[in-house]
Amino acid sequence: MSELTPEQQYELITRGLQEVLNPQIIKNVLEVEKRPLKVYWGTAPTGKPHCGYFVPMVKLAHLLKAGVEVTVLVADLHAFLDNMKAPLEVVQHRAKYYELVVKSILRSINVPVDRLKFVLGSSYQLTPQYTLDLFKLSNIVSQNDAKRAGADVVKQVANPLLSGLIYPLMQVLDEEYLGVDVQLGGVDQRKIFVLAEENIQGLGYKKRAHLMNRMVPGLMQGGKMSASDPNSKIDLLEEPKVVKKKINQAFCAPGNIEENGLLAFVKNVIGPIHELKYGEDTFEFFIDRPEKYGGPISFKSYEELESTFAKEELSPVDLKSGVADAINVLLTPIIEEYKNNKEFQLAEAEGYPAPQPEKKKTKKVKNRGSKYPGAKEEEGSPAPTPESVTEKLEETKL
């Protein structure tokens, strides 16, 4: 049990979140039941994890520090149901890759992973009891409610598949089958969380609390950072020069702090990770500028950084330089672990095989022989004579 007071635990559990649903459930566990809170965070192994994954990792670090029992659900079946983003033949390899990535990120920010529990969704989602509960839930949730719940999570297409309706129902059931008090997710999961709160008691199960992280804008184009859009994200195994190139292409208008994915990343990732590494209430953002442009500069609070940029006393070029360097520092230990771990490399290779080049279609030349009208005689062949033609006709008759 954590040595922190229930108040201190609750502050860590809810720190930096955008919203908390049913906070009284959390407080009751901490203050009345006086036992470790049980939380799960789920991730569907579809596209390669990107820098946006640092946001939930920071939250998992806060939860572990607060003495929470944390389960990471690697939702392999959800990945397959999400408009077949992950083919079944590779989804297990992707699931392993995600587990290795999560552990590597946490280790890179000094968070012990021995207290984390990893569960593969298909390990219990294919059991008879789970299937029966899925049928029961489908009997009380309308098609419109299921569709609305998954609207911000499941890929939307013109002719949606039935799997998109099953996806949110399974996420509702996971809370019960993982035996937790709370589910953690991004604010884009809110509609699924509400669906759970409104319907899970209809199956005789208890209502859970829900924690929602802020959505960090894409570093390059703003909007949601997407695993399927290489232009909106930086891969966790991206080489330093590629990181710098991508950040240099990022949208970053002078003085604009509202639509600035770089500032949002500093606020929600770089700053909190610095606190995890060096202690509470510490912040440092360093920019290594040449002397002719003012020399190196260091900010001791995010507010100072934001204010300086808003007043256009810090140029977009300098901000981009500082963010690129900070990201490369974060990625270095992850890349090193990947290079020294054969299992890590194999999971990536089999989970994300390189696309095979399409074979060029060669036009097949039809062999029409040498006797069709207009055919040229082979070089070196004697010109036909009347006698030879007569002989050929006679042979044909015979």
C-alpha positions in Angstrom: 0.0 0.0 0.0 1.2 3.5 -0.8 2.6 5.7 2.0 0.8 8.7 0.5 -2.4 10.0 2.0 -5.6 9.4 0.1 -5.6 13.1 -0.8 -2.1 12.8 -2.2 -3.0 9.7 -4.1 -6.1 11.3 -5.6 -4.0 14.3 -6.7 -1.5 12.1 -8.5 -4.3 9.9 -10.0 -6.1 12.9 -11.5 -3.1 15.2 -12.3 -3.2 16.7 -15.7 -6.4 15.0 -16.8 -9.0 16.7 -18.9 -12.0 15.1 -17.2 -12.9 12.5 -14.5 -16.2 10.7 -14.5 -17.5 9.3 -11.1 -14.6 10.6 -8.9 -16.5 9.4 -5.8 -15.8 5.8 -6.8 -12.0 6.5 -6.6 -12.3 8.4 -3.4 -14.4 5.6 -1.8 -11.7 3.0 -2.6 -8.9 5.2 -1.2 -10.7 6.7 1.8 -13.2 4.0 2.9 -12.1 0.7 1.5 -8.4 1.7 2.0 -7.1 -0.7 -0.6 -5.1 -0.1 -3.8 -7.1 1.3 -6.7 -7.3 -0.9 -9.7 -7.0 0.8 -13.1 -6.7 -0.4 -16.7 -5.5 1.3 -19.8 -6.1 -0.4 -23.2 -4.4 0.0 -26.5 -5.3 -1.6 -29.8 -2.1 -2.8 -31.7 -2.8 -1.2 -35.1 -0.3 1.3 -36.5 3.1 1.8 -35.0 3.1 3.6 -31.6 4.3 7.3 -31.9 5.4 10.1 -29.6 1.8 10.7 -28.6 2.1 7.5 -26.5 4.2 9.4 -24.0 1.0 11.1 -22.8 -0.7 7.9 -21.4 2.8 6.7 -20.2 3.2 9.8 -18.1 -0.3 9.0 -16.6 0.6 5.4 -15.9 3.7 6.7 -14.1 1.6 8.9 -11.9 -0.7 5.9 -11.2 2.1 3.6 -10.2 3.6 6.3 -8.0 0.2 6.6 -6.3 0.3 2.9 -5.4 -2.3 2.0 -8.0 -2.5 -1.6 -9.5 -2.2 -1.0 -13.2 -3.2 -3.4 -16.0 -2.3 -2.7 -19.6 -4.8 -4.4 -22.0 -3.3 -5.1 -25.4 -6.6 -5.3 -27.3 -5.7 -7.5 -30.2 -9.3 -8.3 -31.1 -10.2 -4.6 -31.0 -7.4 -4.0 -33.5 -8.9 -6.5 -35.9 -12.4 -5.1 -35.4 -11.4 -1.5 -36.1 -12.1 -1.8 -39.9 -9.4 -4.4 -40.2 -6.6 -2.0 -39.5 -4.6 -5.0 -38.2 -4.9 -8.3 -40.2 -5.3 -11.4 -38.0 -2.1 -13.0 -39.3 0.0 -10.1 -38.0 -2.0 -8.8 -35.0 -0.3 -11.1 -32.5 3.2 -9.8 -33.6 1.9 -6.3 -33.3 0.6 -7.0 -29.8 4.0 -8.2 -28.7 5.6 -5.1 -30.3 3.2 -2.8 -28.3 4.0 -4.6 -25.1 7.8 -4.1 -25.7 7.2 -0.5 -26.7 5.2 0.3 -23.5 7.8 -1.2 -21.3 10.6 0.6 -23.1 9.0 4.0 -22.8 8.3 3.6 -19.1 11.9 2.4 -18.5 13.2 5.4 -20.4 11.5 7.8 -18.0 12.6 5.9 -14.9 9.3 4.1 -14.2 9.7 0.5 -12.9 7.6 -1.9 -15.0 7.7 -4.9 -12.6 4.4 -3.7 -11.1 2.6 -3.5 -14.5 0.3 -6.4 -15.5 -0.1 -7.0 -19.3 -3.2 -8.9 -20.6 -3.9 -9.9 -24.1 -7.6 -9.3 -25.0 -8.1 -12.5 -26.8 -7.0 -14.4 -23.7 -10.5 -13.9 -22.2 -12.6 -12.3 -24.9 -13.2 -15.6 -26.6 -14.5 -17.4 -23.6 -18.2 -18.6 -23.5 -19.1 -16.3 -20.6 -17.7 -13.2 -22.3 -19.5 -14.1 -25.5 -22.8 -14.6 -23.6 -22.4 -11.2 -21.9 -21.6 -9.6 -25.3 -24.9 -11.0 -26.6 -26.8 -9.7 -23.5 -25.3 -6.3 -23.9 -26.2 -6.2 -27.6 -29.8 -6.8 -26.5 -29.9 -3.6 -24.5 -27.8 -1.2 -26.5 -29.3 0.3 -29.6 -27.5 0.4 -33.0 -27.5 4.2 -32.8 -26.0 4.3 -29.3 -23.2 1.8 -30.3 -22.4 3.7 -33.5 -22.3 7.0 -31.6 -20.1 5.6 -28.9 -17.5 4.4 -31.3 -17.6 7.5 -33.6 -14.4 9.1 -32.3 -12.5 5.9 -31.9 -13.4 3.4 -34.7 -12.4 4.4 -38.2 -15.4 5.9 -40.0 -16.1 4.8 -43.5 -19.0 5.3 -46.0 -20.3 1.7 -45.6 -19.4 0.8 -42.0 -18.9 -2.8 -41.0 -20.8 -4.5 -38.1 -17.5 -4.8 -36.3 -17.6 -1.1 -35.6 -20.6 -1.7 -33.4 -19.1 -4.6 -31.5 -15.9 -2.7 -30.7 -17.4 -0.3 -28.1 -19.5 -3.1 -26.5 -16.4 -5.2 -25.9 -14.7 -2.2 -24.3 -17.6 -1.9 -21.9 -17.3 -5.5 -20.8 -13.5 -5.3 -20.4 -13.9 -3.3 -17.2 -15.7 -6.2 -15.6 -13.5 -9.0 -16.9 -10.3 -7.2 -15.9 -11.7 -6.6 -12.4 -10.9 -2.9 -12.2 -12.4 0.1 -10.5 -11.3 2.6 -13.2 -10.6 2.8 -16.9 -8.1 5.3 -18.3 -8.2 6.6 -21.8 -8.1 9.7 -24.0 -10.9 12.2 -24.1 -11.8 10.7 -27.5 -13.0 7.6 -25.5 -15.6 9.6 -23.6 -18.7 8.3 -25.5 -17.6 4.7 -24.9 -17.1 5.5 -21.2 -20.6 7.0 -21.0 -22.0 3.9 -22.8 -20.4 1.8 -20.1 -21.8 3.9 -17.2 -25.3 3.8 -18.7 -25.4 0.1 -19.5 -23.0 -2.1 -17.5 -25.4 -2.2 -14.5 -28.0 -3.7 -16.7 -25.8 -6.9 -16.7 -25.6 -6.9 -12.9 -22.1 -5.4 -12.8 -20.9 -2.3 -10.9 -20.3 1.1 -12.5 -16.7 2.2 -12.9 -14.9 5.6 -12.8 -13.2 6.9 -15.9 -10.1 9.0 -16.3 -9.5 11.0 -19.5 -6.2 12.3 -20.8 -6.1 15.4 -23.0 -5.6 14.8 -26.7 -2.2 16.2 -27.8 -2.3 17.8 -31.2 -0.2 16.4 -34.0 3.3 17.8 -34.1 3.3 18.5 -37.8 -0.2 19.5 -38.8 -2.2 20.0 -35.6 -5.3 17.9 -35.0 -5.1 14.4 -33.4 -1.8 12.6 -33.6 -2.6 9.5 -35.7 -0.7 6.2 -36.0 -2.0 5.8 -39.5 -0.9 9.2 -40.7 2.9 9.4 -41.0 2.8 13.2 -41.6 1.1 13.8 -38.2 3.4 11.7 -36.0 7.0 10.9 -35.1 7.7 7.2 -34.7 9.3 6.0 -31.5 12.2 4.5 -33.5 12.7 7.6 -35.7 16.3 8.6 -36.4 17.5 12.0 -35.1 17.9 13.6 -38.5 14.4 12.5 -39.5 13.0 13.9 -36.3 14.6 17.3 -37.0 13.4 17.2 -40.6 9.8 16.5 -39.5 9.8 19.1 -36.8 11.2 21.7 -39.2 8.1 21.1 -41.4 5.7 21.5 -38.4 3.1 24.3 -38.5 4.3 26.9 -36.0 3.0 30.5 -36.7 4.9 33.3 -34.8 3.1 34.2 -31.6 0.3 31.5 -32.1 0.0 29.5 -28.9 -3.6 28.2 -29.6 -2.8 26.0 -32.6 0.7 24.9 -31.7 1.4 21.2 -31.4 5.0 21.9 -30.4 4.0 23.9 -27.3 1.3 21.3 -26.5 4.0 18.6 -26.6 6.3 20.5 -24.2 3.4 21.1 -21.8 2.0 17.5 -21.8 5.1 15.4 -22.4 8.4 17.1 -22.0 7.5 19.0 -18.8 5.8 16.1 -16.9 8.7 13.7 -17.9 11.2 16.2 -16.5 9.3 16.1 -13.2 9.2 12.3 -13.1 13.0 12.2 -13.6 14.1 15.1 -11.4 11.4 15.7 -8.9 8.1 17.6 -8.3 7.7 21.2 -9.5 10.8 21.2 -11.7 10.8 22.3 -15.3 13.5 23.0 -17.8 13.3 23.5 -21.5 16.7 24.2 -23.1 17.3 25.6 -26.6 20.9 25.4 -27.9 21.1 28.6 -30.1 24.2 29.9 -31.8 25.7 33.0 -30.2 24.8 35.1 -33.3 21.1 34.4 -32.6 21.2 35.2 -28.9 23.0 32.1 -27.6 21.6 29.2 -25.6 18.4 29.9 -23.6 16.7 27.9 -20.8 13.1 28.2 -19.5 12.3 27.3 -15.9 8.5 27.1 -16.4 6.1 26.3 -19.2 4.3 29.5 -18.6 7.5 31.4 -19.2 8.1 29.6 -22.5 4.5 30.1 -23.7 4.6 33.8 -22.7 7.9 34.4 -24.5 6.6 32.7 -27.7 3.3 34.6 -27.6 5.2 37.9 -27.4 7.2 36.8 -30.4 10.4 37.0 -28.4 11.1 33.4 -29.3 11.1 32.5 -32.9 9.4 29.4 -34.4 12.8 28.2 -35.6 14.2 28.3 -32.1 11.2 26.5 -30.6 11.4 23.8 -33.3 15.1 23.3 -32.6 14.5 22.9 -28.8 11.6 20.4 -29.3 13.5 18.3 -31.9 16.5 18.0 -29.5 14.2 17.2 -26.5 12.4 14.5 -28.5 15.7 12.9 -29.6 16.7 12.8 -26.0 13.5 10.9 -25.2 13.8 8.5 -28.1 17.5 7.6 -27.6 17.1 5.0 -24.9 14.1 3.4 -26.7 16.1 3.1 -29.9 19.1 1.7 -28.0 16.9 -0.9 -26.4 15.4 -1.9 -29.8 18.9 -2.2 -31.3 20.0 -4.5 -28.5 16.9 -6.7 -28.3 16.3 -9.3 -31.0 12.8 -10.0 -29.7 11.9 -6.4 -30.2 13.3 -6.3 -33.7 11.5 -9.6 -34.7 8.2 -8.3 -33.3 8.5 -5.1 -35.4 9.6 -7.0 -38.6 6.7 -9.5 -38.4 4.1 -7.1 -37.2 5.0 -4.4 -39.7 6.5 -6.2 -42.7 7.8 -4.0 -45.5 5.3 -3.6 -48.3 6.2 -5.8 -51.3 6.6 -3.9 -54.6 3.9 -4.7 -57.1 5.0 -6.9 -59.9 4.9 -5.1 -63.3 2.6 -6.8 -65.8 4.5 -7.8 -68.9 2.5 -7.8 -72.1 2.4 -11.3 -73.5 3.2 -11.4 -77.2 0.9 -13.8 -79.1 2.8 -16.2 -81.3 0.9 -16.1 -84.6 3.4 -18.1 -86.5 5.1 -17.0 -89.7 2.4 -17.6 -92.2 -0.1 -14.9 -91.4 -0.6 -12.1 -94.0 2.1 -9.5 -93.9 4.5 -11.7 -92.0 8.2 -11.1 -92.7 10.3 -14.0 -93.7 13.0 -14.9 -91.3 16.4 -13.3 -92.1 18.4 -15.7 -94.3 15.4 -17.7 -95.5 15.0 -18.2 -99.3 12.2 -16.3 -101.0 9.2 -18.5 -101.8 9.0 -19.8 -105.4 5.8 -20.8 -107.3 7.0 -24.4 -107.1 7.5 -24.4 -103.3 4.1 -22.9 -102.8 2.5 -25.6 -105.0 4.3 -28.3 -102.9 3.0 -26.8 -99.6 -0.6 -26.9 -101.0 -0.2 -30.5 -102.1 1.1 -31.5 -98.6 -1.9 -29.8 -97.0 -4.4 -31.7 -99.2 -2.7 -35.0 -98.2 
